[in-house]
Amino acid sequence: MSFIPDEFKITETLLQNTYLVNGELKEWKGPSTNVYSTISSTENYEPTFLGTIPTMGNQEAQEVVDAAVNAFDNGQGNWPTMKVVDRIKCMENFVRQMKLTRNEVVKYLMWEIGKSLPDSEKEFDRTVEYIVDTIEDYKKLDRNCARFTKSQGINAMVRRGPLGVVLCLGPYNYPLNETFSLLIPAIIMGNTVIFKPAKHGVLLISPLLEAFKSSFPKGVINIVYGRGREVASPIMQSGKISILALIGNSKSAIALQDQHPNKNRLRLILGLEAKNPAIVLADADLDLAIQECVSGSLSFNGQRCTALKIIYVHESIVDEFNRRFAEKVDALNFGNPWDKSVFLTPLPEKEKPAYIQELIDDATSKGAKVINHKGGQHSDNYIFPAILHPINKEMRVYHEEQFGPVVPIITFKDIQEPLNDMAESNYGQQVSLFGKDIKTIAPLIDTLVNLVTRVNLNSSCQRGPDVYPFTGRKDSAVGTLSIHDALRSFSIRTFVASKDNEYNNEILQQLLNSKESNFINTDYIL
């Protein structure tokens, strides 16, 4: 155990005994689930008890469905019919209150999921920035819609409207940022939302409950706890969900979709798994490629959908790449999240080291070697990153999204080899391409953009900046998440049209002058 600064110590457990439903923080009197951190706070290793969360089921699922459905009220509710400027004010109030919780949320990000202090602070600050930028983009969107157009004798005002009730399920690796990339646009566009936190990173939502409660009308945001099969399944079975917004595993997404009785009424916004490759060409700058591949494959221990999950290296440089890459990985610092200069931190899933060991054992039994000295070394809550080479298609680590500290390296002679592998893959999110010669790179880029949705030239894969589209092909995503695209993903174009004649035009003018309609108006939001 390393020294724990006073400001990060767990001095009292957090017993989360309320849940947000219909604008009320309702007391929970049922069974609870204990929340542990894999980080030890004692000299002799043992998991740290952080607190408890409600263990909910079918009854609470129906309760939050009813609250969200009633708040939407078939499109007649206060929230979906509210003026855009008033919804924005609610969101601005929320972000003001959210900023006050920074220290507490950052602390739980470290303890619950093992994210380093700088990365935890970055996740919080980036989320606040995301909300502010979403508000600004929504203002621009509304300004562009606040006008009539005329075509073929028809006047029309086209705006974007909500779809209904959203079920939002975020991931444990970015329980704040990626969850809010779903929640915030869903709410601000006029939908009502049911949110269930992920299996890890649950307690960090607790400091935000009061802000949610006091910022939005009752039933607009409802927060429920429990296992997916016990809570999310009955919510979907109700048939009252209009949007399933999930960042996680494709199997979970398919299982939930299958439980909705009216699939044609269900819009999907999914961020799913990926097997993002790096391709290191013969003329690559090895210093740069190795630096980016270390960061890309092992930032937050590789627990990112955008992580580099397999590295293709040209045969002419593979020996030097492997030697230098192994040295860099073995030099990485492991420690607790608040330790200075720490890069590798404890894994939040206690079963993850055993799974990574399975992948290592399977690969080595089929011809791979662990090429770094520390690779596969176990500690109480970690397994040191193992670099595996050579990799072939018979190995599990070639196919499975490892989502943890193991890096498979595969050698190629002809560039068509990694291209064929990418084409055959079930995934198509991003790729990192390392090289210099434009005569080689140019045709590669032209092919790669048709296999994935983002080509990172001489840099690791990543999600941001949030103004750029974040999506994927095949089983990696459905829909697009960026500040601009998310507002559109959680809404639908809807409009009022009338024939261009004196009778209709007089009515439209009266509507505009009276400001009786929140939809038909040309107000300019500053």
C-alpha positions, 0 to 999 in steps of 0.5 A: 500500500502506498501513502494515501493523501488525506484528501483522498482517504475514505473516512466514511462509507457512502450508503446510497439509500435514495434513488431519483424518481419523478422528481423525488429522492425516494428512500430505499428500504430494500436490499443493497449491494456492497461496493468495494474498491480493488485498491487497498487502504491497509498495509496487508492487502484487502479490498476497500469497502466504499459503501452500498447501492440499492439492489432494485428489480421489476417494481422499481423498473416499472416505477421509473418507466411510469415516471418518465412516460408521465413526464413526456405525456404523449408529447404534451408534457411540460418538458417536451413542449417547453421553450428551448431557452427554458430547457437550456436554463435548466441545463445551465443550472445543472452544470453550475451545481455539478461543478461544486461536486468536482472533488468528491466525484474525482475521488470516487473515480479513483477509488471505484475504477482505479483511474489516475488522478490527472485522468480523473480530473480530466474526465470531470473537466471534459464532461463539464466542457461537453455540457457547455459546448452542447448548450452552445451547439443547441443554441446554434441549431435553434437559431438556424431553425427559428425561421420559415421557409417556402417551397412550391407554395408551402410555408414551413417551420422545421425544427427538431423534436424529442422522440419520447423516453430514453433508457441510458446505460453508460460504461464503467471505464468512463462512467461520467464522460461517456455516460453524460455524452448520452444523458445530456443531449437526450435530456436537452432535446426534450426527451425524458430519461431513465438512467442506470449506472454501470457495474463500476463507477456507481457511487460517483453519481451520488454527489450529482443526484441533488443537482439532477433533482433540483435542475429539471422538472419531475420525471425528466431524469430518473435514476435507478440501480441494480443489475441489467437483467433485473432492471433494464430488462423489464424496462425494455419489456414495457415497450415504452422506450423510444431510444436505447442509448448504450455504451458497452457490449454488443451482446448486451445491446442485442439482448435488450433490443430483443426484449422490446415488443415494438422494435420499429419504434426503437431508435438505437444509439450504441457505442460498442466494442472495437478491435482497433489496430495499429499498422506500423509501416517499414518507414515509420518513425519508430520513436513516435510509433512506439510512444503512441502505441504504448499510450494507445494500447495501455492508457487506463490499462487498455480499458478503452473502446478506442484502445489499440488492441492489436499492432501490425508491424512490418517484418523488416522492423519488427525486431527493433520495434519489439525490443524498444516497445518492450523496454518502454512498457517494462519502464511504466510505473504501476501504483495507486491513482494518486501516486505521482507519475503513475501510468498503470493503476489497479484494475477495477474488476477483480476477475480481470487479471485471471481473464488476461492470464487466460489470453496469455496462456492460450497464446503461448500454448499456440506459439506466442511468447511474452517478449517483455520481462515483466509481462504477466506478473501478478499482484493483488489487484493487477497483472502487468502488461504482457506483450505477445508475439508472434500472434496468429488467428488461432489465438483468442487474443487475436479475436477477443476485445481484451479490454485490459493490459495485454498487447498482441503484435502480429508481423506482416509482409504485404500491406494487404494482410492487415487490410484483409484482416480489418475487412473480415473483422466484426469491428470497424471503429478506428485505426492508427497508421504509422508511416511517412511516404505519401505514395504508400500512405495515400492509397492506404488512407483511401482504403482505410476510410472505407473500413473504419470511421477514423484514421489516425495518422501517426497517432493513437486512436482516441475519441476526442475532440468532441466536435468530431464524429464518434461512431463505428462500422459493423458491430462497433456502433449504431448512430454517431456521438459528437456534440453536433451529431448527438443532438440530432441522434436524440431528436427527429425533424418535425415541422408545421406546414401551411399553404401560402395563402392570405388566410393561413399567413394571417394565422401564422403571423398571429402565432408569431406575434402572440408568442403563444406557441413554443414551436412557432417562434422566431426568437433568437437565443443569444 
